[in-house]
Amino acid sequence: MKKKSSNVRKSNLKKDYLFDQTFIRRIYKKFAKNIKSVDKPLVAVSGGPDSLSLAFLAKCYSINNSVKFNYALVDHKLRKDSSHEARKVVQILKKIDINCKILPWKGKKPKSNIQKIARNNRYNLLVNECNRFGGKTILLGHQMNDLHENFFLRMARGSGLKGLTSLGKNSEFSKIKLLRPLIDVPKKNLEKLALIVFKKFVKDPSNSNDDFTRVRIRKILEMFYKEGLESKKINLTIKNLKSANNALDFYAKKNIKQNTTYFKKTKSYFVNKNFFLNPDEVSIRSITMILKNLSGKYYAPRGKKISRLILLMSSQNKGQKTTLGGCLFEKIHETVIITKE
């Protein structure tokens, strides 16, 4: 009897929401295209309209394609009501037959740099959950407005091409693929979708807290939109910058291939003098790629620190020795040896 009821709920989900709603069907097509051939996915849920829409679309996709999705929500416990809200989101998702697991963030909470540290811990918890069931991919609910916010936030920090284009459809964290299938969907569309399907969503008070730089950037962008700043133009700018960014990555990988030797047994790179003869940005990216590979860290040191290291290692002085990003750099004659600390 229970199995029959479940089938009825699935049938209604497809009929009431997917096939009879042109607006939702249009978003679903984008979503389905972006997650084609996804491998053992985990859907990251927060309770906001973006992630609830993501969960709904994943449920529709699982019905249409017989793909199993796992669902998880990280309870950061940074606010006293967070655990109550997490349970509330779990109940909301049960209405469309989704079982969502709560992952609590345990331990001491930060008093500064809260959003960055919370984001890193969130990813770590989601990756651990992926590893538990052999997952390969985490689906994230980032949407077009997040893309724009990230671009202007990075611009305010003076980031280079890598930073300005850091938020895309695909990235990686601890060898797990991060996929953002809604990155080209405006936030207002996902809010509308969430209200159609769930009638409500959870509002995080930190999203209106001006103490956070991202929130201030968001409010500035809202004013820009009202003054006629077009999303299409921002998207085109980001697209053009990504093209240039990809070209630099290509030459950085080529530099590593031609001018370094990797010793798997000692997990070390031997770098010859030609490595540092490239344009500055290529050399910086080459070092960044090596540091990430050796240290296993998601974030590399800032460009200024890497630039200073390159000047030190490419100087005529021999016997230079320093550390950066969890790795040891040692110059012996004209060769630089890079190993993990």
HUZICOR-V857914 format. One record per run of one state. SS is the DSSP state (hx for helix, st for strand, lp for the rest). FROM is the first residue (numbers start at 1). TO is the last residue. If there is no record, write none. Layout:
SS&FROM&TO / SS&FROM&TO
This chain:
lp&1&1 / hx&2&19 / lp&20&21 / hx&22&34 / lp&35&40 / st&41&45 / lp&46&48 / hx&49&65 / lp&66&69 / st&70&75 / lp&76&81 / hx&82&94 / lp&95&99 / st&100&104 / lp&105&113 / hx&114&133 / lp&134&136 / st&137&139 / lp&140&143 / hx&144&156 / lp&157&160 / hx&161&164 / lp&165&169 / st&170&173 / lp&174&175 / st&176&179 / lp&180&186 / hx&187&198 / lp&199&204 / hx&205&208 / lp&209&212 / hx&213&226 / lp&227&230 / hx&231&259 / st&260&263 / lp&264&267 / st&268&271 / lp&272&272 / hx&273&277 / lp&278&279 / hx&280&295 / lp&296&302 / hx&303&313 / lp&314&320 / st&321&324 / lp&325&326 / st&327&332 / lp&333&334 / st&335&340 / lp&341&341
